[in-house]
């Protein structure tokens, strides 16, 4: 995923090279340390990551 709509990330999480479910696991852990309303950018190379993150965000109430 990338910041294509000029949203400034408050935190960048490098998950490149990790396979499912590790990008989601690492993101959940990192988000627990963020203040609500902050933006995290996750950089992942796993082909299924985009669909995984979309589904996870919908199920957890994140945007």
N, C-alpha and C positions, 0 to 999 in steps of 0.2 A: 504494500500500500504506500502511496506517496501523498504528499500535501499538494494536490493539484488545484485546489480552490483557494490558495493563498491564506490558509489558516495557519497561524503561528503556533507550533507545538511548544508546550511548556517542558516536556520531557521527551527524549528520543530513546527508544528501546531497540537495541540491535538483536534481532532473532534470526539473522541470516544464517543459513546452513542447518537450522534446527528443523526436525520433522515433527508432525502432529503427534501429540498434543502440546509439545513444549512451548511453541509461541503463545498459545492461550494461557498456559500455566504461568509462564514468566510475566505475561501482561497482567494477569489477575493479581499476582504478587506485587508488581510495580504500582498498580492502580490503588492497592490498599494503602500505599504511602503518599498518594496524592490528595490534595484538598479537592472536595467536590467542585466541579466546574472547570478544572484544569484540563488541558488537552495533552494526550500522549500520542506520539507517532510511533508506530511499530514498523520496523523494517524487517520483512520476512521474505525468504526465497522459496519456501515450500509451496508447491502449486495449489494445494488445497487451502492455503491460509486465508485467502480472500473470502471464500464461502464459509469457512470455519468462523472467522471473525464476524461476518454479517449475521450468522445464525446465533453466535454467542451474545453479541450485542443486543439483538432483538430479545433473546430469552432473559437477559439480565437487566434490561432497561437502560442500557447505555446507547449513546449515539455514535 
